[in-house]
């Protein structure tokens, strides 16, 4: 089992950040996040997540036009913004990712089944993305309130990628961050079915 320091980093002391320290983040750090995240479990090893990392003010300005008012300020403030997307045409990579079986044929041409698989599996990878970011010593500020069609048109035009969520990345400013909010208890959230 992980030691308490690791558990604190990934879970118990980690929180959503919206204020950031002025410390640079390298492309190597972004690559390190991906290299950890890519090991997330996915059905048929399908790996549908696609990530656009925004570093420049110009790229962030394009995204700000797609965000609701509160999240626009968060995009502007974050050192790096990740647009965590879902490749709706992920099945074309299955022959390389799942070569020992005909997973592409299992999905067939059922668009609803393919879309459901894409979104569910990319969301699993998105959770791992947050954990991988924390594991590399960085903090996250996930955001969900944005115009997905505008984001797709601005950043994924000509592709089958659809935005899933937006995430600020950097070194969180602990002095400005809000206190942690409560979570539901095990009994309020879970049932053990015998």
Secondary structure, DSSP 4 states (H G I P E B T S, - for coil): ---HHHHIIIIIS-----SB-S----HHHHHHHHHHHTTS--GGG---EEEEEE-SHHHHHHHHTTB-HHHHHHHHH-SEEEEEEEETTGGGGHHHHSTTTTHHHHHTT-HHHHHHHHHHHHHHHHHHHHHHHHHTT-EEEEE--B-HHHHHHHHSTTSSEEEEEEEEEE-B-TTTSPPPPP---HHHH-----
